Amino acid sequence: MSEVLFEGGKVQVGGRIKIPKPIIDTLKLKEGQKVILKFNPEKKEILIKEDKKK
């Protein structure tokens, strides 16, 4: 797996989760599609996975 780096983003605070469009396009997700976010505070990493439950 290769890594894709998205620079120039800004931190926003709010109740919703906003994912940058280039990431949505790369993952081939559609607007409104459910995703699972896994956050590892030790590594400061966020993993975005498609929620395949229906």
PQR file of N, CA, C, O and H, with PARSE charges and radii, in Angstrom:
ATOM      1  N   MET A   1       0.843  -1.176   0.000 -0.4000 1.5000
ATOM      2  CA  MET A   1       0.000   0.000   0.000 -0.0000 2.0000
ATOM      3  C   MET A   1       0.884   1.234   0.000  0.5500 1.7000
ATOM      4  O   MET A   1       1.849   1.318   0.760 -0.5500 1.4000
ATOM      5  N   SER A   2       0.554   2.179  -0.846 -0.4000 1.5000
ATOM      6  CA  SER A   2       1.319   3.413  -0.870 -0.0000 2.0000
ATOM      7  C   SER A   2       0.605   4.459  -0.023  0.5500 1.7000
ATOM      8  O   SER A   2      -0.595   4.360   0.231 -0.5500 1.4000
ATOM      9  H   SER A   2      -0.230   2.111  -1.464  0.4000 1.0000
ATOM     10  N   GLU A   3       1.350   5.446   0.402 -0.4000 1.5000
ATOM     11  CA  GLU A   3       0.775   6.511   1.199 -0.0000 2.0000
ATOM     12  C   GLU A   3       0.510   7.711   0.309  0.5500 1.7000
ATOM     13  O   GLU A   3       1.284   8.007  -0.602 -0.5500 1.4000
ATOM     14  H   GLU A   3       2.326   5.527   0.195  0.4000 1.0000
ATOM     15  N   VAL A   4      -0.592   8.398   0.581 -0.4000 1.5000
ATOM     16  CA  VAL A   4      -0.929   9.621  -0.127 -0.0000 2.0000
ATOM     17  C   VAL A   4      -0.945  10.737   0.903  0.5500 1.7000
ATOM     18  O   VAL A   4      -1.608  10.621   1.934 -0.5500 1.4000
ATOM     19  H   VAL A   4      -1.220   8.158   1.321  0.4000 1.0000
ATOM     20  N   LEU A   5      -0.236  11.798   0.640 -0.4000 1.5000
ATOM     21  CA  LEU A   5      -0.110  12.899   1.576 -0.0000 2.0000
ATOM     22  C   LEU A   5      -0.949  14.070   1.082  0.5500 1.7000
ATOM     23  O   LEU A   5      -0.803  14.502  -0.061 -0.5500 1.4000
ATOM     24  H   LEU A   5       0.303  11.893  -0.198  0.4000 1.0000
ATOM     25  N   PHE A   6      -1.824  14.584   1.936 -0.4000 1.5000
ATOM     26  CA  PHE A   6      -2.636  15.748   1.627 -0.0000 2.0000
ATOM     27  C   PHE A   6      -2.183  16.870   2.549  0.5500 1.7000
ATOM     28  O   PHE A   6      -2.436  16.834   3.753 -0.5500 1.4000
ATOM     29  H   PHE A   6      -1.943  14.233   2.865  0.4000 1.0000
ATOM     30  N   GLU A   7      -1.510  17.870   1.977 -0.4000 1.5000
ATOM     31  CA  GLU A   7      -1.004  18.977   2.781 -0.0000 2.0000
ATOM     32  C   GLU A   7      -1.886  20.199   2.603  0.5500 1.7000
ATOM     33  O   GLU A   7      -2.668  20.293   1.657 -0.5500 1.4000
ATOM     34  H   GLU A   7      -1.304  17.899   0.998  0.4000 1.0000
ATOM     35  N   GLY A   8      -1.745  21.125   3.524 -0.4000 1.5000
ATOM     36  CA  GLY A   8      -2.455  22.390   3.413 -0.0000 2.0000
ATOM     37  C   GLY A   8      -3.823  22.385   4.066  0.5500 1.7000
ATOM     38  O   GLY A   8      -4.558  23.366   3.957 -0.5500 1.4000
ATOM     39  H   GLY A   8      -1.110  21.049   4.292  0.4000 1.0000
ATOM     40  N   GLY A   9      -4.184  21.294   4.748 -0.4000 1.5000
ATOM     41  CA  GLY A   9      -5.469  21.229   5.430 -0.0000 2.0000
ATOM     42  C   GLY A   9      -5.439  22.036   6.717  0.5500 1.7000
ATOM     43  O   GLY A   9      -4.377  22.324   7.269 -0.5500 1.4000
ATOM     44  H   GLY A   9      -3.586  20.497   4.836  0.4000 1.0000
ATOM     45  N   LYS A  10      -6.627  22.392   7.182 -0.4000 1.5000
ATOM     46  CA  LYS A  10      -6.738  23.149   8.426 -0.0000 2.0000
ATOM     47  C   LYS A  10      -7.624  22.369   9.386  0.5500 1.7000
ATOM     48  O   LYS A  10      -8.539  21.660   8.966 -0.5500 1.4000
ATOM     49  H   LYS A  10      -7.490  22.158   6.734  0.4000 1.0000
ATOM     50  N   VAL A  11      -7.349  22.504  10.660 -0.4000 1.5000
ATOM     51  CA  VAL A  11      -8.143  21.850  11.694 -0.0000 2.0000
ATOM     52  C   VAL A  11      -9.438  22.637  11.877  0.5500 1.7000
ATOM     53  O   VAL A  11      -9.424  23.858  12.031 -0.5500 1.4000
ATOM     54  H   VAL A  11      -6.605  23.080  11.001  0.4000 1.0000
ATOM     55  N   GLN A  12     -10.558  21.911  11.855 -0.4000 1.5000
ATOM     56  CA  GLN A  12     -11.861  22.514  12.119 -0.0000 2.0000
ATOM     57  C   GLN A  12     -12.499  21.739  13.261  0.5500 1.7000
ATOM     58  O   GLN A  12     -12.289  20.534  13.401 -0.5500 1.4000
ATOM     59  H   GLN A  12     -10.570  20.919  11.730  0.4000 1.0000
ATOM     60  N   VAL A  13     -13.272  22.434  14.066 -0.4000 1.5000
ATOM     61  CA  VAL A  13     -13.952  21.796  15.187 -0.0000 2.0000
ATOM     62  C   VAL A  13     -15.449  21.861  14.924  0.5500 1.7000
ATOM     63  O   VAL A  13     -15.980  22.890  14.505 -0.5500 1.4000
ATOM     64  H   VAL A  13     -13.443  23.412  13.952  0.4000 1.0000
ATOM     65  N   GLY A  14     -16.112  20.751  15.178 -0.4000 1.5000
ATOM     66  CA  GLY A  14     -17.557  20.725  14.980 -0.0000 2.0000
ATOM     67  C   GLY A  14     -18.108  19.352  15.279  0.5500 1.7000
ATOM     68  O   GLY A  14     -17.367  18.424  15.607 -0.5500 1.4000
ATOM     69  H   GLY A  14     -15.681  19.915  15.519  0.4000 1.0000
ATOM     70  N   GLY A  15     -19.406  19.234  15.164 -0.4000 1.5000
ATOM     71  CA  GLY A  15     -20.065  17.976  15.466 -0.0000 2.0000
ATOM     72  C   GLY A  15     -20.009  16.971  14.331  0.5500 1.7000
ATOM     73  O   GLY A  15     -20.184  15.774  14.559 -0.5500 1.4000
ATOM     74  H   GLY A  15     -20.007  19.987  14.898  0.4000 1.0000
ATOM     75  N   ARG A  16     -19.770  17.433  13.120 -0.4000 1.5000
ATOM     76  CA  ARG A  16     -19.723  16.528  11.978 -0.0000 2.0000
ATOM     77  C   ARG A  16     -18.289  16.209  11.607  0.5500 1.7000
ATOM     78  O   ARG A  16     -17.358  16.918  11.987 -0.5500 1.4000
ATOM     79  H   ARG A  16     -19.628  18.405  12.935  0.4000 1.0000
ATOM     80  N   ILE A  17     -18.130  15.140  10.867 -0.4000 1.5000
ATOM     81  CA  ILE A  17     -16.805  14.764  10.385 -0.0000 2.0000
ATOM     82  C   ILE A  17     -16.734  15.113   8.910  0.5500 1.7000
ATOM     83  O   ILE A  17     -17.544  14.643   8.111 -0.5500 1.4000
ATOM     84  H   ILE A  17     -18.887  14.564  10.559  0.4000 1.0000
ATOM     85  N   LYS A  18     -15.763  15.939   8.553 -0.4000 1.5000
ATOM     86  CA  LYS A  18     -15.579  16.322   7.160 -0.0000 2.0000
ATOM     87  C   LYS A  18     -14.289  15.676   6.658  0.5500 1.7000
ATOM     88  O   LYS A  18     -13.228  15.826   7.265 -0.5500 1.4000
ATOM     89  H   LYS A  18     -15.105  16.321   9.201  0.4000 1.0000
ATOM     90  N   ILE A  19     -14.394  14.971   5.565 -0.4000 1.5000
ATOM     91  CA  ILE A  19     -13.235  14.310   4.967 -0.0000 2.0000
ATOM     92  C   ILE A  19     -12.942  15.025   3.650  0.5500 1.7000
ATOM     93  O   ILE A  19     -13.854  15.234   2.851 -0.5500 1.4000
ATOM     94  H   ILE A  19     -15.256  14.849   5.072  0.4000 1.0000
ATOM     95  N   PRO A  20     -11.692  15.402   3.412 -0.5600 1.5000
ATOM     96  CA  PRO A  20     -11.361  16.122   2.176  0.2800 2.0000
ATOM     97  C   PRO A  20     -11.758  15.347   0.924  0.5500 1.7000
ATOM     98  O   PRO A  20     -11.646  14.122   0.871 -0.5500 1.4000
ATOM     99  N   LYS A  21     -12.226  16.087  -0.086 -0.4000 1.5000
ATOM    100  CA  LYS A  21     -12.697  15.487  -1.331 -0.0000 2.0000
ATOM    101  C   LYS A  21     -11.659  14.576  -1.994  0.5500 1.7000
ATOM    102  O   LYS A  21     -12.034  13.516  -2.494 -0.5500 1.4000
ATOM    103  H   LYS A  21     -12.317  17.082  -0.043  0.4000 1.0000
ATOM    104  N   PRO A  22     -10.372  14.938  -2.022 -0.5600 1.5000
ATOM    105  CA  PRO A  22      -9.404  14.016  -2.647  0.2800 2.0000
ATOM    106  C   PRO A  22      -9.376  12.641  -1.971  0.5500 1.7000
ATOM    107  O   PRO A  22      -9.151  11.631  -2.639 -0.5500 1.4000
ATOM    108  N   ILE A  23      -9.601  12.593  -0.662 -0.4000 1.5000
ATOM    109  CA  ILE A  23      -9.630  11.303   0.032 -0.0000 2.0000
ATOM    110  C   ILE A  23     -10.881  10.531  -0.355  0.5500 1.7000
ATOM    111  O   ILE A  23     -10.817   9.326  -0.600 -0.5500 1.4000
ATOM    112  H   ILE A  23      -9.784  13.413  -0.120  0.4000 1.0000
ATOM    113  N   ILE A  24     -12.025  11.220  -0.411 -0.4000 1.5000
ATOM    114  CA  ILE A  24     -13.279  10.588  -0.820 -0.0000 2.0000
ATOM    115  C   ILE A  24     -13.135  10.017  -2.229  0.5500 1.7000
ATOM    116  O   ILE A  24     -13.560   8.892  -2.492 -0.5500 1.4000
ATOM    117  H   ILE A  24     -12.077  12.198  -0.212  0.4000 1.0000
ATOM    118  N   ASP A  25     -12.536  10.793  -3.134 -0.4000 1.5000
ATOM    119  CA  ASP A  25     -12.338  10.333  -4.515 -0.0000 2.0000
ATOM    120  C   ASP A  25     -11.400   9.135  -4.576  0.5500 1.7000
ATOM    121  O   ASP A  25     -11.652   8.185  -5.317 -0.5500 1.4000
ATOM    122  H   ASP A  25     -12.191  11.707  -2.920  0.4000 1.0000
ATOM    123  N   THR A  26     -10.315   9.175  -3.796 -0.4000 1.5000
ATOM    124  CA  THR A  26      -9.349   8.079  -3.789 -0.0000 2.0000
ATOM    125  C   THR A  26      -9.979   6.786  -3.288  0.5500 1.7000
ATOM    126  O   THR A  26      -9.700   5.710  -3.817 -0.5500 1.4000
ATOM    127  H   THR A  26     -10.110   9.947  -3.194  0.4000 1.0000
ATOM    128  N   LEU A  27     -10.836   6.892  -2.262 -0.4000 1.5000
ATOM    129  CA  LEU A  27     -11.499   5.716  -1.690 -0.0000 2.0000
ATOM    130  C   LEU A  27     -12.753   5.317  -2.456  0.5500 1.7000
ATOM    131  O   LEU A  27     -13.382   4.305  -2.147 -0.5500 1.4000
ATOM    132  H   LEU A  27     -11.063   7.766  -1.832  0.4000 1.0000
ATOM    133  N   LYS A  28     -13.117   6.121  -3.466 -0.4000 1.5000
ATOM    134  CA  LYS A  28     -14.314   5.865  -4.291 -0.0000 2.0000
ATOM    135  C   LYS A  28     -15.569   5.780  -3.424  0.5500 1.7000
ATOM    136  O   LYS A  28     -16.409   4.899  -3.611 -0.5500 1.4000
ATOM    137  H   LYS A  28     -12.606   6.943  -3.717  0.4000 1.0000
ATOM    138  N   LEU A  29     -15.684   6.710  -2.472 -0.4000 1.5000
ATOM    139  CA  LEU A  29     -16.856   6.799  -1.612 -0.0000 2.0000
ATOM    140  C   LEU A  29     -17.817   7.830  -2.192  0.5500 1.7000
ATOM    141  O   LEU A  29     -17.413   8.723  -2.937 -0.5500 1.4000
ATOM    142  H   LEU A  29     -15.002   7.426  -2.320  0.4000 1.0000
ATOM    143  N   LYS A  30     -19.079   7.698  -1.843 -0.4000 1.5000
ATOM    144  CA  LYS A  30     -20.091   8.639  -2.289 -0.0000 2.0000
ATOM    145  C   LYS A  30     -20.512   9.503  -1.111  0.5500 1.7000
ATOM    146  O   LYS A  30     -20.417   9.079   0.041 -0.5500 1.4000
ATOM    147  H   LYS A  30     -19.407   6.973  -1.237  0.4000 1.0000
ATOM    148  N   GLU A  31     -20.976  10.709  -1.395 -0.4000 1.5000
ATOM    149  CA  GLU A  31     -21.444  11.610  -0.346 -0.0000 2.0000
ATOM    150  C   GLU A  31     -22.579  10.952   0.426  0.5500 1.7000
ATOM    151  O   GLU A  31     -23.510  10.413  -0.172 -0.5500 1.4000
ATOM    152  H   GLU A  31     -21.053  11.054  -2.331  0.4000 1.0000
ATOM    153  N   GLY A  32     -22.505  10.995   1.733 -0.4000 1.5000
ATOM    154  CA  GLY A  32     -23.528  10.397   2.578 -0.0000 2.0000
ATOM    155  C   GLY A  32     -23.278   8.940   2.916  0.5500 1.7000
ATOM    156  O   GLY A  32     -23.968   8.378   3.766 -0.5500 1.4000
ATOM    157  H   GLY A  32     -21.749  11.433   2.219  0.4000 1.0000
ATOM    158  N   GLN A  33     -22.297   8.314   2.265 -0.4000 1.5000
ATOM    159  CA  GLN A  33     -21.979   6.913   2.532 -0.0000 2.0000
ATOM    160  C   GLN A  33     -21.385   6.795   3.936  0.5500 1.7000
ATOM    161  O   GLN A  33     -20.647   7.674   4.379 -0.5500 1.4000
ATOM    162  H   GLN A  33     -21.736   8.771   1.574  0.4000 1.0000
ATOM    163  N   LYS A  34     -21.710   5.714   4.625 -0.4000 1.5000
ATOM    164  CA  LYS A  34     -21.228   5.530   5.992 -0.0000 2.0000
ATOM    165  C   LYS A  34     -19.793   5.009   5.988  0.5500 1.7000
ATOM    166  O   LYS A  34     -19.420   4.151   5.188 -0.5500 1.4000
ATOM    167  H   LYS A  34     -22.310   5.000   4.265  0.4000 1.0000
ATOM    168  N   VAL A  35     -18.999   5.560   6.915 -0.4000 1.5000
ATOM    169  CA  VAL A  35     -17.614   5.143   7.070 -0.0000 2.0000
ATOM    170  C   VAL A  35     -17.349   4.896   8.548  0.5500 1.7000
ATOM    171  O   VAL A  35     -18.097   5.347   9.415 -0.5500 1.4000
ATOM    172  H   VAL A  35     -19.302   6.257   7.565  0.4000 1.0000
ATOM    173  N   ILE A  36     -16.277   4.174   8.813 -0.4000 1.5000
ATOM    174  CA  ILE A  36     -15.811   3.929  10.175 -0.0000 2.0000
ATOM    175  C   ILE A  36     -14.456   4.609  10.300  0.5500 1.7000
ATOM    176  O   ILE A  36     -13.565   4.389   9.479 -0.5500 1.4000
ATOM    177  H   ILE A  36     -15.669   3.808   8.109  0.4000 1.0000
ATOM    178  N   LEU A  37     -14.302   5.437  11.333 -0.4000 1.5000
ATOM    179  CA  LEU A  37     -13.028   6.084  11.599 -0.0000 2.0000
ATOM    180  C   LEU A  37     -12.413   5.458  12.836  0.5500 1.7000
ATOM    181  O   LEU A  37     -13.051   5.388  13.886 -0.5500 1.4000
ATOM    182  H   LEU A  37     -15.025   5.615  12.000  0.4000 1.0000
ATOM    183  N   LYS A  38     -11.183   5.006  12.713 -0.4000 1.5000
ATOM    184  CA  LYS A  38     -10.456   4.459  13.855 -0.0000 2.0000
ATOM    185  C   LYS A  38      -9.297   5.397  14.148  0.5500 1.7000
ATOM    186  O   LYS A  38      -8.470   5.677  13.280 -0.5500 1.4000
ATOM    187  H   LYS A  38     -10.665   5.063  11.860  0.4000 1.0000
ATOM    188  N   PHE A  39      -9.249   5.877  15.382 -0.4000 1.5000
ATOM    189  CA  PHE A  39      -8.215   6.819  15.777 -0.0000 2.0000
ATOM    190  C   PHE A  39      -7.272   6.164  16.770  0.5500 1.7000
ATOM    191  O   PHE A  39      -7.711   5.620  17.783 -0.5500 1.4000
ATOM    192  H   PHE A  39      -9.921   5.649  16.087  0.4000 1.0000
ATOM    193  N   ASN A  40      -5.976   6.213  16.484 -0.4000 1.5000
ATOM    194  CA  ASN A  40      -4.950   5.695  17.375 -0.0000 2.0000
ATOM    195  C   ASN A  40      -4.201   6.900  17.955  0.5500 1.7000
ATOM    196  O   ASN A  40      -3.346   7.477  17.284 -0.5500 1.4000
ATOM    197  H   ASN A  40      -5.619   6.655  15.661  0.4000 1.0000
ATOM    198  N   PRO A  41      -4.522   7.283  19.208 -0.5600 1.5000
ATOM    199  CA  PRO A  41      -3.895   8.469  19.787  0.2800 2.0000
ATOM    200  C   PRO A  41      -2.395   8.324  20.023  0.5500 1.7000
ATOM    201  O   PRO A  41      -1.672   9.320  20.018 -0.5500 1.4000
ATOM    202  N   GLU A  42      -1.921   7.104  20.229 -0.4000 1.5000
ATOM    203  CA  GLU A  42      -0.486   6.906  20.452 -0.0000 2.0000
ATOM    204  C   GLU A  42       0.308   7.208  19.186  0.5500 1.7000
ATOM    205  O   GLU A  42       1.358   7.848  19.245 -0.5500 1.4000
ATOM    206  H   GLU A  42      -2.508   6.295  20.233  0.4000 1.0000
ATOM    207  N   LYS A  43      -0.192   6.749  18.041 -0.4000 1.5000
ATOM    208  CA  LYS A  43       0.491   6.972  16.771 -0.0000 2.0000
ATOM    209  C   LYS A  43       0.029   8.250  16.077  0.5500 1.7000
ATOM    210  O   LYS A  43       0.625   8.673  15.086 -0.5500 1.4000
ATOM    211  H   LYS A  43      -1.044   6.229  17.993  0.4000 1.0000
ATOM    212  N   LYS A  44      -1.050   8.874  16.608 -0.4000 1.5000
ATOM    213  CA  LYS A  44      -1.664  10.057  15.995 -0.0000 2.0000
ATOM    214  C   LYS A  44      -2.059   9.756  14.556  0.5500 1.7000
ATOM    215  O   LYS A  44      -1.739  10.510  13.637 -0.5500 1.4000
ATOM    216  H   LYS A  44      -1.534   8.531  17.413  0.4000 1.0000
ATOM    217  N   GLU A  45      -2.765   8.634  14.377 -0.4000 1.5000
ATOM    218  CA  GLU A  45      -3.226   8.204  13.059 -0.0000 2.0000
ATOM    219  C   GLU A  45      -4.738   8.013  13.064  0.5500 1.7000
ATOM    220  O   GLU A  45      -5.332   7.631  14.072 -0.5500 1.4000
ATOM    221  H   GLU A  45      -3.025   8.021  15.123  0.4000 1.0000
ATOM    222  N   ILE A  46      -5.340   8.290  11.916 -0.4000 1.5000
ATOM    223  CA  ILE A  46      -6.764   8.028  11.712 -0.0000 2.0000
ATOM    224  C   ILE A  46      -6.890   7.092  10.523  0.5500 1.7000
ATOM    225  O   ILE A  46      -6.307   7.336   9.467 -0.5500 1.4000
ATOM    226  H   ILE A  46      -4.857   8.601  11.097  0.4000 1.0000
ATOM    227  N   LEU A  47      -7.651   6.024  10.698 -0.4000 1.5000
ATOM    228  CA  LEU A  47      -7.907   5.049   9.644 -0.0000 2.0000
ATOM    229  C   LEU A  47      -9.359   5.213   9.206  0.5500 1.7000
ATOM    230  O   LEU A  47     -10.262   5.208  10.042 -0.5500 1.4000
ATOM    231  H   LEU A  47      -8.124   5.826  11.556  0.4000 1.0000
ATOM    232  N   ILE A  48      -9.589   5.357   7.907 -0.4000 1.5000
ATOM    233  CA  ILE A  48     -10.935   5.514   7.362 -0.0000 2.0000
ATOM    234  C   ILE A  48     -11.282   4.235   6.622  0.5500 1.7000
ATOM    235  O   ILE A  48     -10.570   3.820   5.708 -0.5500 1.4000
ATOM    236  H   ILE A  48      -8.855   5.361   7.228  0.4000 1.0000
ATOM    237  N   LYS A  49     -12.400   3.603   7.030 -0.4000 1.5000
ATOM    238  CA  LYS A  49     -12.844   2.368   6.390 -0.0000 2.0000
ATOM    239  C   LYS A  49     -14.297   2.519   5.964  0.5500 1.7000
ATOM    240  O   LYS A  49     -15.080   3.202   6.624 -0.5500 1.4000
ATOM    241  H   LYS A  49     -12.979   3.940   7.772  0.4000 1.0000
ATOM    242  N   GLU A  50     -14.643   1.887   4.876 -0.4000 1.5000
ATOM    243  CA  GLU A  50     -16.031   1.852   4.423 -0.0000 2.0000
ATOM    244  C   GLU A  50     -16.840   0.971   5.358  0.5500 1.7000
ATOM    245  O   GLU A  50     -16.402  -0.124   5.711 -0.5500 1.4000
ATOM    246  H   GLU A  50     -14.007   1.332   4.340  0.4000 1.0000
ATOM    247  N   ASP A  51     -18.026   1.437   5.767 -0.4000 1.5000
ATOM    248  CA  ASP A  51     -18.916   0.650   6.612 -0.0000 2.0000
ATOM    249  C   ASP A  51     -19.763  -0.197   5.682  0.5500 1.7000
ATOM    250  O   ASP A  51     -20.656   0.319   5.012 -0.5500 1.4000
ATOM    251  H   ASP A  51     -18.382   2.327   5.481  0.4000 1.0000
ATOM    252  N   LYS A  52     -19.489  -1.500   5.636 -0.4000 1.5000
ATOM    253  CA  LYS A  52     -20.171  -2.404   4.698 -0.0000 2.0000
ATOM    254  C   LYS A  52     -21.446  -2.983   5.277  0.5500 1.7000
ATOM    255  O   LYS A  52     -22.116  -3.767   4.605 -0.5500 1.4000
ATOM    256  H   LYS A  52     -18.763  -1.919   6.181  0.4000 1.0000
ATOM    257  N   LYS A  53     -21.810  -2.619   6.517 -0.4000 1.5000
ATOM    258  CA  LYS A  53     -23.051  -3.094   7.106 -0.0000 2.0000
ATOM    259  C   LYS A  53     -24.226  -2.430   6.411  0.5500 1.7000
ATOM    260  O   LYS A  53     -24.168  -1.245   6.083 -0.5500 1.4000
ATOM    261  H   LYS A  53     -21.265  -1.982   7.063  0.4000 1.0000
ATOM    262  N   LYS A  54     -25.284  -3.181   6.185 -0.4000 1.5000
ATOM    263  CA  LYS A  54     -26.473  -2.600   5.530 -0.0000 2.0000
ATOM    264  C   LYS A  54     -27.662  -2.758   6.405  0.5500 1.7000
ATOM    265  O   LYS A  54     -28.759  -2.337   6.037 -0.5500 1.4000
ATOM    266  H   LYS A  54     -25.331  -4.143   6.451  0.4000 1.0000
TER
END
